[in-house]
């Protein structure tokens, strides 16, 4: 499953992914589709979501 990450703050935010890549999200910006594995068991992203800094949006796959 894929997810999108939305910046809920009014400032630039850096979201560390499990692959050691980093998402740079402007205020209110939503990322492109990211594999769920990038945030699973990622304590930093979980902490950011719990604090309300980011919102994790699940994307329904469009399989034919």
N, CA, C and O atoms as CSV, one atom per row, in Angstrom:
chain,resi,resn,atom,element,x,y,z
A,1,UNK,N,N,0.837,-1.169,0.000
A,1,UNK,CA,C,0.000,0.000,0.000
A,1,UNK,C,C,0.892,1.245,0.000
A,1,UNK,O,O,1.992,1.246,0.552
A,2,UNK,N,N,0.391,2.280,-0.624
A,2,UNK,CA,C,1.134,3.526,-0.658
A,2,UNK,C,C,0.489,4.548,0.253
A,2,UNK,O,O,-0.700,4.472,0.564
A,3,UNK,N,N,1.295,5.501,0.672
A,3,UNK,CA,C,0.816,6.555,1.561
A,3,UNK,C,C,1.258,7.909,1.008
A,3,UNK,O,O,2.117,7.992,0.130
A,4,UNK,N,N,0.666,8.935,1.531
A,4,UNK,CA,C,1.092,10.314,1.289
A,4,UNK,C,C,1.254,10.959,2.654
A,4,UNK,O,O,0.557,10.607,3.605
A,5,UNK,N,N,2.167,11.895,2.743
A,5,UNK,CA,C,2.421,12.581,4.010
A,5,UNK,C,C,2.123,14.052,3.809
A,5,UNK,O,O,2.628,14.674,2.874
A,6,UNK,N,N,1.295,14.613,4.695
A,6,UNK,CA,C,0.910,16.027,4.595
A,6,UNK,C,C,1.514,16.807,5.747
A,6,UNK,O,O,1.424,16.390,6.902
A,7,UNK,N,N,2.129,17.937,5.435
A,7,UNK,CA,C,2.686,18.842,6.435
A,7,UNK,C,C,1.535,19.636,7.043
A,7,UNK,O,O,0.835,20.354,6.330
A,8,UNK,N,N,1.337,19.514,8.336
A,8,UNK,CA,C,0.256,20.200,9.042
A,8,UNK,C,C,0.724,21.500,9.690
A,8,UNK,O,O,-0.074,22.184,10.331
A,9,UNK,N,N,1.996,21.853,9.539
A,9,UNK,CA,C,2.540,23.027,10.204
A,9,UNK,C,C,2.566,24.224,9.262
A,9,UNK,O,O,2.194,24.118,8.093
A,10,UNK,N,N,3.010,25.362,9.784
A,10,UNK,CA,C,3.134,26.580,8.987
A,10,UNK,C,C,4.585,26.871,8.643
A,10,UNK,O,O,4.955,28.013,8.371
A,11,UNK,N,N,5.407,25.821,8.658
A,11,UNK,CA,C,6.827,25.973,8.327
A,11,UNK,C,C,7.312,24.759,7.548
A,11,UNK,O,O,6.660,23.715,7.535
A,12,UNK,N,N,8.474,24.908,6.893
A,12,UNK,CA,C,9.089,23.792,6.180
A,12,UNK,C,C,9.387,22.682,7.172
A,12,UNK,O,O,9.844,22.935,8.286
A,13,UNK,N,N,9.125,21.458,6.760
A,13,UNK,CA,C,9.374,20.322,7.646
A,13,UNK,C,C,10.146,19.258,6.877
A,13,UNK,O,O,9.912,19.048,5.687
A,14,UNK,N,N,11.061,18.591,7.562
A,14,UNK,CA,C,11.852,17.511,6.981
A,14,UNK,C,C,11.373,16.194,7.580
A,14,UNK,O,O,11.359,16.026,8.799
A,15,UNK,N,N,10.985,15.270,6.723
A,15,UNK,CA,C,10.466,13.980,7.174
A,15,UNK,C,C,11.478,12.895,6.814
A,15,UNK,O,O,11.675,12.608,5.633
A,16,UNK,N,N,12.122,12.287,7.812
A,16,UNK,CA,C,13.106,11.233,7.536
A,16,UNK,C,C,12.410,9.910,7.206
A,16,UNK,O,O,11.544,9.454,7.953
A,17,UNK,N,N,12.789,9.307,6.099
A,17,UNK,CA,C,12.200,8.036,5.681
A,17,UNK,C,C,13.127,6.887,6.060
A,17,UNK,O,O,14.306,7.103,6.343
A,18,UNK,N,N,12.605,5.687,6.065
A,18,UNK,CA,C,13.375,4.502,6.448
A,18,UNK,C,C,14.533,4.207,5.490
A,18,UNK,O,O,15.520,3.589,5.888
A,19,UNK,N,N,14.421,4.641,4.241
A,19,UNK,CA,C,15.478,4.404,3.261
A,19,UNK,C,C,16.602,5.434,3.369
A,19,UNK,O,O,17.480,5.497,2.509
A,20,UNK,N,N,16.566,6.220,4.409
A,20,UNK,CA,C,17.527,7.304,4.678
A,20,UNK,C,C,17.353,8.496,3.769
A,20,UNK,O,O,18.180,9.408,3.786
A,21,UNK,N,N,16.300,8.513,2.976
A,21,UNK,CA,C,15.954,9.691,2.182
A,21,UNK,C,C,15.172,10.637,3.095
A,21,UNK,O,O,14.702,10.234,4.159
A,22,UNK,N,N,15.037,11.882,2.678
A,22,UNK,CA,C,14.300,12.864,3.468
A,22,UNK,C,C,13.326,13.597,2.564
A,22,UNK,O,O,13.684,14.037,1.471
A,23,UNK,N,N,12.079,13.724,3.035
A,23,UNK,CA,C,11.085,14.517,2.313
A,23,UNK,C,C,11.136,15.944,2.845
A,23,UNK,O,O,11.151,16.153,4.058
A,24,UNK,N,N,11.163,16.920,1.953
A,24,UNK,CA,C,11.092,18.326,2.327
A,24,UNK,C,C,9.685,18.790,1.956
A,24,UNK,O,O,9.341,18.836,0.775
A,25,UNK,N,N,8.877,19.132,2.948
A,25,UNK,CA,C,7.501,19.532,2.687
A,25,UNK,C,C,7.262,20.963,3.147
A,25,UNK,O,O,7.521,21.306,4.300
A,26,UNK,N,N,6.767,21.792,2.235
A,26,UNK,CA,C,6.402,23.169,2.554
A,26,UNK,C,C,5.118,23.156,3.382
A,26,UNK,O,O,4.447,22.126,3.454
A,27,UNK,N,N,4.766,24.274,4.006
A,27,UNK,CA,C,3.529,24.329,4.802
A,27,UNK,C,C,2.308,23.894,3.993
A,27,UNK,O,O,2.052,24.425,2.912
A,28,UNK,N,N,1.563,22.934,4.515
A,28,UNK,CA,C,0.356,22.442,3.862
A,28,UNK,C,C,0.588,21.529,2.672
A,28,UNK,O,O,-0.379,21.046,2.083
A,29,UNK,N,N,1.818,21.280,2.301
A,29,UNK,CA,C,2.131,20.451,1.141
A,29,UNK,C,C,1.934,18.969,1.449
A,29,UNK,O,O,2.181,18.513,2.566
A,30,UNK,N,N,1.486,18.230,0.437
A,30,UNK,CA,C,1.331,16.786,0.543
A,30,UNK,C,C,2.330,16.122,-0.395
A,30,UNK,O,O,2.481,16.535,-1.545
A,31,UNK,N,N,3.001,15.107,0.094
A,31,UNK,CA,C,4.009,14.406,-0.711
A,31,UNK,C,C,3.340,13.594,-1.805
A,31,UNK,O,O,2.125,13.395,-1.806
A,32,UNK,N,N,4.155,13.136,-2.728
A,32,UNK,CA,C,3.685,12.184,-3.721
A,32,UNK,C,C,3.523,10.827,-3.046
A,32,UNK,O,O,3.785,10.692,-1.851
A,33,UNK,N,N,3.099,9.842,-3.793
A,33,UNK,CA,C,2.916,8.504,-3.235
A,33,UNK,C,C,4.256,7.930,-2.786
A,33,UNK,O,O,5.245,7.965,-3.518
A,34,UNK,N,N,4.264,7.402,-1.568
A,34,UNK,CA,C,5.463,6.821,-0.961
A,34,UNK,C,C,5.098,5.411,-0.498
A,34,UNK,O,O,4.017,5.223,0.058
A,35,UNK,N,N,5.961,4.415,-0.708
A,35,UNK,CA,C,5.654,3.067,-0.221
A,35,UNK,C,C,5.471,3.057,1.305
A,35,UNK,O,O,6.175,3.762,2.028
A,36,UNK,N,N,4.531,2.262,1.772
A,36,UNK,CA,C,4.247,2.152,3.205
A,36,UNK,C,C,5.482,1.727,3.995
A,36,UNK,O,O,5.621,2.075,5.168
A,37,UNK,N,N,6.378,0.978,3.356
A,37,UNK,CA,C,7.584,0.504,4.040
A,37,UNK,C,C,8.501,1.652,4.467
A,37,UNK,O,O,9.337,1.470,5.351
A,38,UNK,N,N,8.359,2.820,3.859
A,38,UNK,CA,C,9.187,3.972,4.203
A,38,UNK,C,C,8.880,4.526,5.597
A,38,UNK,O,O,9.728,5.178,6.206
A,39,UNK,N,N,7.666,4.269,6.104
A,39,UNK,CA,C,7.328,4.799,7.430
A,39,UNK,C,C,7.012,3.711,8.455
A,39,UNK,O,O,6.885,3.999,9.645
A,40,UNK,N,N,6.885,2.456,7.998
A,40,UNK,CA,C,6.601,1.394,8.957
A,40,UNK,C,C,7.802,1.209,9.876
A,40,UNK,O,O,8.942,1.163,9.415
A,41,UNK,N,N,7.547,1.105,11.152
A,41,UNK,CA,C,8.585,0.967,12.181
A,41,UNK,C,C,9.583,2.133,12.151
A,41,UNK,O,O,10.758,1.958,12.472
A,42,UNK,N,N,9.103,3.326,11.763
A,42,UNK,CA,C,9.938,4.523,11.749
A,42,UNK,C,C,9.490,5.394,12.926
A,42,UNK,O,O,8.484,6.097,12.837
A,43,UNK,N,N,10.236,5.341,14.013
A,43,UNK,CA,C,9.864,6.035,15.247
A,43,UNK,C,C,9.781,7.548,15.061
A,43,UNK,O,O,8.930,8.196,15.671
A,44,UNK,N,N,10.640,8.113,14.236
A,44,UNK,CA,C,10.639,9.569,14.046
A,44,UNK,C,C,9.360,10.041,13.354
A,44,UNK,O,O,8.765,11.038,13.762
A,45,UNK,N,N,8.943,9.338,12.322
A,45,UNK,CA,C,7.716,9.708,11.619
A,45,UNK,C,C,6.513,9.486,12.528
A,45,UNK,O,O,5.592,10.303,12.549
A,46,UNK,N,N,6.516,8.388,13.278
A,46,UNK,CA,C,5.428,8.113,14.213
A,46,UNK,C,C,5.308,9.232,15.249
A,46,UNK,O,O,4.204,9.667,15.577
A,47,UNK,N,N,6.429,9.685,15.750
A,47,UNK,CA,C,6.434,10.762,16.743
A,47,UNK,C,C,5.906,12.069,16.132
A,47,UNK,O,O,5.154,12.802,16.774
A,48,UNK,N,N,6.308,12.350,14.884
A,48,UNK,CA,C,5.825,13.552,14.207
A,48,UNK,C,C,4.310,13.493,13.997
A,48,UNK,O,O,3.620,14.500,14.152
A,49,UNK,N,N,3.803,12.325,13.647
A,49,UNK,CA,C,2.360,12.158,13.446
A,49,UNK,C,C,1.607,12.303,14.772
A,49,UNK,O,O,0.548,12.929,14.813
A,50,UNK,N,N,2.139,11.735,15.846
A,50,UNK,CA,C,1.493,11.825,17.154
A,50,UNK,C,C,1.447,13.255,17.669
A,50,UNK,O,O,0.517,13.624,18.386
A,51,UNK,N,N,2.442,14.066,17.310
A,51,UNK,CA,C,2.492,15.463,17.728
A,51,UNK,C,C,1.658,16.364,16.829
A,51,UNK,O,O,1.513,17.553,17.115
A,52,UNK,N,N,1.107,15.821,15.751
A,52,UNK,CA,C,0.272,16.595,14.845
A,52,UNK,C,C,1.047,17.402,13.820
A,52,UNK,O,O,0.482,18.291,13.184
A,53,UNK,N,N,2.328,17.112,13.646
A,53,UNK,CA,C,3.139,17.837,12.673
A,53,UNK,C,C,2.859,17.373,11.254
A,53,UNK,O,O,2.861,18.174,10.319
A,54,UNK,N,N,2.619,16.079,11.098
A,54,UNK,CA,C,2.301,15.516,9.788
A,54,UNK,C,C,1.063,14.648,9.905
A,54,UNK,O,O,0.712,14.175,10.986
A,55,UNK,N,N,0.413,14.451,8.774
A,55,UNK,CA,C,-0.746,13.568,8.709
A,55,UNK,C,C,-0.435,12.496,7.679
A,55,UNK,O,O,-0.017,12.802,6.562
A,56,UNK,N,N,-0.639,11.238,8.056
A,56,UNK,CA,C,-0.391,10.102,7.171
A,56,UNK,C,C,-1.704,9.763,6.447
A,56,UNK,O,O,-2.709,9.451,7.086
A,57,UNK,N,N,-1.682,9.826,5.124
A,57,UNK,CA,C,-2.863,9.552,4.319
A,57,UNK,C,C,-2.656,8.267,3.542
A,57,UNK,O,O,-1.691,8.148,2.786
A,58,UNK,N,N,-3.546,7.305,3.716
A,58,UNK,CA,C,-3.452,6.034,2.994
A,58,UNK,C,C,-4.032,6.230,1.589
A,58,UNK,O,O,-5.079,6.857,1.424
A,59,UNK,N,N,-3.344,5.690,0.585
A,59,UNK,CA,C,-3.767,5.806,-0.800
A,59,UNK,C,C,-4.276,4.442,-1.244
A,59,UNK,O,O,-3.562,3.444,-1.148
A,60,UNK,N,N,-5.503,4.403,-1.724
A,60,UNK,CA,C,-6.055,3.148,-2.241
A,60,UNK,C,C,-5.393,2.838,-3.570
A,60,UNK,O,O,-5.303,3.703,-4.442
A,61,UNK,N,N,-4.932,1.609,-3.727
A,61,UNK,CA,C,-4.281,1.229,-4.984
A,61,UNK,C,C,-5.336,1.123,-6.092
A,61,UNK,O,O,-6.471,0.707,-5.858
A,62,UNK,N,N,-4.931,1.503,-7.278
A,62,UNK,CA,C,-5.856,1.489,-8.418
A,62,UNK,C,C,-5.499,0.326,-9.334
A,62,UNK,O,O,-5.048,0.538,-10.460
A,63,UNK,N,N,-5.698,-0.902,-8.858
A,63,UNK,CA,C,-5.401,-2.085,-9.661
A,63,UNK,C,C,-6.578,-2.387,-10.564
A,63,UNK,O,O,-7.734,-2.217,-10.177
A,64,UNK,N,N,-6.277,-2.831,-11.760
A,64,UNK,CA,C,-7.339,-3.147,-12.720
A,64,UNK,C,C,-7.726,-4.597,-12.628
A,64,UNK,O,O,-8.607,-5.047,-13.362
